[in-house]
Amino acid sequence: MTSTTETGEKTGTKDKDYNLIWFTEACLSNALRLESYIEDADRDGDNDLAEFFRKAQADSRKGAEQGKDLLRQRLAG
């Protein structure tokens, strides 16, 4: 049985490092996508939905900042 999991041998990047980079990018991408959702809700006058998306966007930004902090620490060390 052959494993299809990349462990860094092919890319030169360990899974945990790749995962951290992916997580940070996903959070940033999500924050951008949510901006469109907020605009849509605002345009339709749905304040509850807009606020829901704003909170989700804040959480995504927080995750991105935490990911960037960890990346900085690991790159400096």
N, C-alpha and C positions, 0 to 999 in steps of 0.2 A: 504494500500500500504506500503510495507516494503522497506526501503532504503538499497541499497547494498554498500553505501559509508562507508568506514572505517573512523571513526572520533577519533580513539585512544582508544576506549573502549576495543577492542579486542587485539590490539598490545601493548598498553601502549605508543604509539608514536603519537602525534598530527599530523594531515594532513600536516600542514605547515612545521613541522620539517622533516617529511618523504619526502615531496616534495623537500626540500632543499638537503637532503642526496641523493635522487634519481637524482636530477639535476647535482650535483657534480660528482656522479659516471658516469652518462651518458656522461658528458663532457670529463672525463678522458678516458672512453672507446672509445669515438669517436676519441680522439687524437691518441690513439693506433691504431685504425683501419685505420686512415688516413695515418699512417706511411707506411702501406702496399701499399696503393694506390699511395703514392709518389714514393715508390720503383718501382712499376709497370710502372708508367709513365716515370721515369728516365731510366729504362731498355729499354723502347721502344723509348727513345730519344724525348719524347714529353715534352719539357720544359714548354710550356704554361700550360699544364694540371698539371704538377708537381708543378708549382708555385701556381696555383689555389688551389691545395690541401694543400700546405704549408700555405697559408693564412687562409684556413678553419681550419687547425690544430692549428694555432696561436690563432684563435678566440676561439676554444674549450679549449685550455690551459688557456686562459684568463678567460673564464667562470668557469673553475674548480678552479682557484686561487681565484676568487671572492666568489665562494661557500665555499671553505675551510676557507676563512677569516670570512665569516658570521658564519660558524659552530664554529670556535674558539671563536668568540665573545659570541655566545649563550651558549657555554659550560662553558665558564669562568664566565658568569653572572648568 
